[in-house]
Amino acid sequence: MKSLLGKARYMGTWDDLDERLRPAVEAHTREYERVRPALDRVTAAMRDSISAIFDGTDLKPLFVTARTKTVESFRDKASRTLPSPDAGAPPVLVFPDPMRNLTDLVGVRIITTLPHEVDLAADLLKRQRNEFDCRGDREKDIGSIESGTYGYSSRHLIMRTIHSDVVRAFQQAVDPETKAAGSYLFEVQVRTVLAHAWSEIEHDIRFKASNPKAWSPYFDRQFTGTAAMLETVESAFAELHERYETVTGFWDEEGEGSAPLTPNRIRDVWQTLLPHVDRKSDDNWGWAAELLAAHGLTTTLELVSLLQADTITTVRKALDHRYSPGPDRLLDDMLLWHYGERHIDLTAEPRDAEGTPRRDSLQRRYRQMEIYRAQHPGAQR
């Protein structure tokens, strides 16, 4: 990350502007101050239009805000310079016609919950070709994967309005003699709520610090540390969301819920629902498919209906396991809880077999379950 001193050239540039360039920047600033009320109306219209794009979609941003660049900020940005290629000549303005050169006079910000929603929002915006035309799209970050540093990142889109009446009114306010086309460039920034919170705090402390001499490298270290934590938290939330989407998909009778219970499918469903109960030493889940098929359970939905967390907790209490059961024992117990004597008859040795170790074990466990049910009438199968 860059320190405050490294970013100072982007702050307060008006104060250090070459005297020979001040008249031009002052003239542009006065003009901007004059037309800014009309530009405020453009800002409000863009905010409303962007917000309306998400109506009727599955993507619901936390909020959509907008701002018109302040007069002071306009003057500072219009004051940016580059060294002149000619010796002794004054510096060159980066934006010689800032009213037309700057694309962030109007800025809209979209704040999402999760990282993947940033891309979804940007893609949705870029498909609005009747109202907008995307002229730029880039990932803007402070710190990047390539440099091995951390910082907030956001998606920045440069959008152009198409035949906008409110833009035409603004353009006529700028120049009544011009033929207003209703085309105008503005910026849309999309980022997550955690990145938004980090950047707002970072901006207040780092960008707005009034005394660069008071800056300490330790501040940079702390910002880097918090950015790393931010990335970790966002990754955890993204993983939670992905797991949630997977689990809810299991209940889709027409989709994932109808998928047949092959051994691999059972393993995947189990490891999604009960990752903490997976101490198998191999990937052979054929035994589970046989146990489930004995009861006619052949679809994903039937398996997830069986593996309900509250029922698993009840079964654990009923059997008072001395050791945490693995997948094979827990699945067996869940089927025994639901199907009782039927599970014993379908999966154990015949009653008249010479040896019946499995039947004896199931009968013992089933008696424990019945005793628990008698003591807890609310315990359901």
N, C-alpha and C positions, 0 to 999 in steps of 0.2 A: 504493500500500500504506500501511497505517497503521503508525505507529511503535509501539515498545513503550509509550511514554507514552500514545499514543492508545488502547492496549488495556488500560491499567492498571485501568480500572474493572471489567474482567472478571477481575481477578486479586486474590486475597487480600482479598476483600470482607468477610470475617469480621473482620479487624483494624480496619476502619473502620466497622463496623456500629453504628448508634445503640443506646445502652445499653438503651433501652426495648424494643427488638426482640430482644435477645439471649436472654431466657428462652424465647421461642417457638422460635427457631432451635435452641437447645440441646436442647430437648425433642424436636424432630424428629430431630436428629442422634443422640441416644441411642436413639431408636426404630429408626432406620436401622441403627445398629451392632448392635442386637439381632437384627434379622431378616436381616442381610446374608448369613449362611451359607446360609440358605434361598434367597436370591436368587442366590447363586453356583451353585446347582444349576439354577436357571432359565437362567442364562447358559450353562452347559455344554450343557444340552439344546437351546437355541437354536442354538448353534454346530454341534452334531451334525446338527440338522435342516436347517440351511442348507447344510451341506456335502453332505448326502445328496441335495439337490435336483439337484446337478450330476452325480451318478452316472448313467451311461448316456447322457449328452449329449455333444455335440461340444465344448462349452465346458468347459475345465478351468482353473479359477483356479489361480494359483501357490500361494496358501494362503488359508485362512479362519481367522481368529482371533476371539476374543471377550474382553471384560473386563466386570467389574462395577465400577461407579464406586466409588472409594475413599471412606472416611468423610470424610477431609479435603476431597476434591473436592465431596462432597455438601454439606458444611457451607458451603463457599464459595459454591456455586451457590444454596443455600437462603438465603444472606445478601444476595442481590442486591435492590436496592431501586429505587424510583422516587420522585421528589419528591411529597409530599402536595399535593393541590389546595388544602388548607386551610392558611392561614398559621399558623405556629407548631406545627403538628401534626407528629408524627414521620413519616419516610418510610414508604412503603407497600412491603411485601414483594412482589416480582415473583411468587414462588411461595409463597403462603400455606400450601399443603398439599403440600409438595414430594414426599412419597411418592406422591402421586397426580398432581401437576402435571408432574413431570419424566418425559420419555419416553426419556431416555438413561441411566437407571440400569443398564440392560443394553445393551451395544453390541456388534454383530457387524461385523467388517470383512472385506470380500472384496477381494483384490488380484488384478488381472488383468495380462496382458502388454501388450495393445494398447488404445488408446482405444475402438475400436468394441465391445470386449468388455464395457466398463462398461455400455453400454446393453443389450447382450444379457443380461448377468447380472441387471440390474434388471428387465427384462421377464420373465425366467424366474421370478424371485421373485414378481412380481405375478400370475402365473398359478397360484400354489399356493393356490387358494381353499379347499381342504378343510382346510388346516392354518393358513393365515395370511390375513389381510385387510389390504391396504395402505391406510393411512389418511393417508399423506402422501408426496410425492415431489418433491424439489427439487434443483437443481444448486447446490451450495454452493462458492463459490470465494473466494479472496483475490486480488483483482485480477480484472477482467472485461473482456471484449471491448468492452462498452459504454463503459467508463470509459477504455479505451485503456491499461490497465495489465496486469501479468502476475502470476501466482501459481498455486498448484496448485488444481485443481478436483476435486470428487468428487460423486458422486451419493448423496444422503441419503434413505433411505426410512424412514418410520415404519410398522412392521408391528404388527399385533395378533394375538395367538394366539387360536385357536378351541378351546375345550373341552380345554385342556392340563392333564393330571394334575399335572405338576410345578409348574405355575402355581397350581393349586388348593392344593397343599401349601404354597406360599409364602403365598398369601392367607390360609390358615387360621393360619399362623404369625403373620401380622400381626394378625389378629382372629379368634380361635377361634369367635366367635359369628356371624361373617358366613357367608352362603351363597356359597361360592366358586364362581364361574362358569368359571374357567379362562381368562379373557380378560385379556390384559395387553399394554401397548404397550411396544415396544422399538425401538431404532434400528439400521438396517443401513447401513453406509457402503461404497460401492463406488468404487475408484479404481485407477489403474494403478500398476505397481511404481515407475516413475520419479517419479510424483507422490507416492507414499508415501514414497520415500526423501527427496525434497525437503522434504516437510512434517514428517517426523520431525526432520531436522536443523534446519529453521527453528523448530520448536517448542522444541527444546532450547536454541537460542541466543536466540531472540526472546522466547518466552513465559516461559521459566524464568529469564531474567536477573534476578539478585537486586537489582541496583543500577541503577535507571532513569537515574541521573545519568551512568552510564558509557556510555549509549547514544549512538551517533554516526549522523548521517544517512548516512554512507558505508555503514553496514551495510544500510540500506534499499536503497541503490543496488546493492550487491552481490547482495542477495536478488532484486531486480528483474532484474538481469542473468542470474542463474542460472535464474530462472523462464523468461526468454525463450529461453535455450538449451534448457531442458527441453522447451518447446513445439516448438522446431525439431527436436530429436531424436525426439520422439514422432511428429511429422509424417513424418519420414524413415522410421521404422519402420513406420508405417501404410502409406506408399507401397510399401515393400518387401513387406509382407504382401499388399497388393492385387495387385502384380505377380506374386507367387508364386501366388496363387489363380488369376490369369488364365492363367499358364503351365501350371500343373497341369491346368487345365480343357481346354487344347488336346489333352491326351492322353486325354481321355474319349471313347472310341469311340462311345458312345451319345449324347453331348451335343455340346459344342463341337468335339470332334475330328472329328465327321462333317460340320461346316459346309462347304459348297462353296467353292471357291477363286475367288471373284470378284476382280477387280482391287482393289477396296477392302478385301476381306478379307485378301488377300496383304499389302497395305500395312500394315494394322493388326497382323497377326501379326509382320511383319518389324520394325516399329517397337517392338513389345513385346519381342521376343527380341534384336534387334540395334539398339538405339537409337543406338549409336555408329557404325553403318554406314548412314547415311541422309543422303546429300548430294544427293538429287534436287532439281532446280529446279522440278518440277511434280508433280502428283498422278496422273499417268497411269501406272498399273501394268499396263496391258493387255499390254505386252511380256512381263511376268513370267508372266501367266496363259497366254500362248501357249507359252512355253518349258516350263512345267510340264505343260501339257496334251499336249505332244508326246510325253511319256513316260507319259501316262496318270495323272499326279498331279493329282487333282481335289478332295482333301479337306484340311482343316486338319491332321489327324494326319499325313498324308503329307508335308506341307510341313515341319512341326516335326521330323519324323524325319530329313529331309534336312539341316536346319540345325543340326546338332549342333556344339557349341562346340569339342570336341576335333578334329573333322574339319576345321572351318574353320581352326583353327590349323595343322593338318598341310598343308592346301592352300596356305596363305600361305607356309609354309616351302618347299614344293615349287616354287612359282613365284617365290619371292623378289621379290615385287612392289616396284618402285621407288617406287610411290605407293600409299597405302592405297586399295583398290578401293571403288567405290560399289556400291550394291545390284545394278545391272545386271551389272557385271563379276563380282562375287562369286557371284551366283546362277548365272551361266553357268559359272564355274569349278567350283562345287560339282556341277553336273549333269555336267560333263565328267569330274570325278573319279570319280563314281559309275558313269557309263554309257559313258565312253570313246568308241570309234569309233561306237557307236550314236548318241550325242548329236551327233556331227559330221554323220553322214548324215541325221539327222532335222531338223537346224536350220541347216545350212550350204547353200551353193549346190551344185548338182549337180556331180559330178566333171568333167564335160565342158563346164561353162559357160565362156564366154569370159573372164570375170574371177571369181576365187575368193578375194577378200580375207578373208572370214570363215572359209572352210575352211582357208586357209593359217594364219591366226592360231590357230585351234583345234588344227590339227595340230602347230604349234610348241609350244603350251602342253601338249598331251598328251604330246609327247616328253619335256618337262621332268618331267612327273608320273611317267612310266615310269622315267626315270633315278633319280628320288628314291625310288621304290618299290624299285628294285634295290639302292639303297644303304641303305635302311631296310626290311628284310623285315617288320617288325612293322606297317608302315603299311597299314591295311585300307581297302577302298573304303567 
